[in-house]
Amino acid sequence: MIALEGLAKSFDGGATFAVDHVSLAVARGEFRVIVGASGSGKTTLLKTLNRLIEPDGGAITLDGRPVTEGPAHLLRRRIGYVFQGVGLFPHLTVGENIGVTPKLLGWDPAVIKARVEELLDLVSLPRAFADRTPEALSGGQRQRIGLARALAARPEVVLLDEPFGALDAVTRDSLGHEYRRIHESLGLTTVMITHDMMEALLLADRIAVMKDGRLLADGAPHDILTHAGDPYVRELVETPRRQAEKVAALTAGSA
């Protein structure tokens, strides 16, 4: 579905690389999570997939065709994108926010209205929210609207840029599993970035770990958790492992 071959991006003329010749494949229907600390290159890599950032080298293909084959704005209309911090338009209603891309694609207004209602149902919000403005919503509700907007034009691919990072722990966990349900029910191909290894382990089909622009590990959650060869990767998985052990000990102690 998505293939990266030797992808490279530098912002200082090649002295250092934000993405350092990374090769990675994402299968159709896969929920792929890219994990790394700030500055690891994960956001830069994500933005090259829909050409918000143009790489300096390497190639990206979508269904076997280079993403550079046509205009960037047409590519972006085929790929859902959920921004860090949501990024809803404050001067538009919820319904207008969700319908932005279908409107750009020339959909009939009645079809857009029906799609907005369908998506509000999908993300478990009342249809009456269509007439509200983003400022009237909670953080979790705005994030749900961001997801609905990303899905509005029925994309096959969705990119998630730290989508739940600003939410409280309970809302973050709930929305993560809610999106996983949507991913499976719609047969999406998802690429999500996060700095939270526990979130990656619980949601992903496959995890890629990045540091300093390089790909350090790529595998299923079980393999990343139990066969981490790189010291940095072992350090990342140690935190959720330690947390799980503490919770298990507390649970056993209260039995």
ZINORGI-V542490 format. One line per field, one symbol per residue. ss: DSSP state (H for helix, E for strand, C for the rest). Layout:
ss->???
This chain:
ss->CEEEEEEEECCCCCCCCCEEEEEEEECCCCEEEEECCCCCCHHHHHHHHCCCCCCCEEEEEECCEEHHHCCHHHHHCCEEEEECCECCCCCCEHHHHHCHHHHHCCCCHHHHHHHHHHHHHHCCCCHHHHHCEHHHCCHHHHHHHHHHHHHCCCCCEEEEECCCCCCCHHHHHHHHHHHHHHHHHHCCEEEEEECCHHHHHHHCCEEEEEECCEEEEEECHHHHHHCCCCHHHHHHHHHHHHHHHHHHHHHHHHC
